[in-house]
């Protein structure tokens, strides 16, 4: 049995949400798009809304 300890991960995203959104629209490579999209989700709080409501 493997147990994982929950740890709080704190990161600082220095780019603004607007900058990340512009980069996302101008990116053509899928790998870059995924990275920028994840940063945008974290910056705007989009990816955590459902998590905290459960």
Phi, psi and omega in degrees: 000132179248130179244138178250135177268133179284132177230147178275127179253119179250125176230155177241123177257112186281335180287147178283161178297324179295317179297315180296322179294319177296317178298320180297320180289331184265356182277138180250333181279133183297320182294321177292321180298318179297317180295315180294321180296319178297316177299319180295317178300315180294319182295319183272349181080010183296321186282351183255353184301312181288329183295316183282340182275354183272000000 
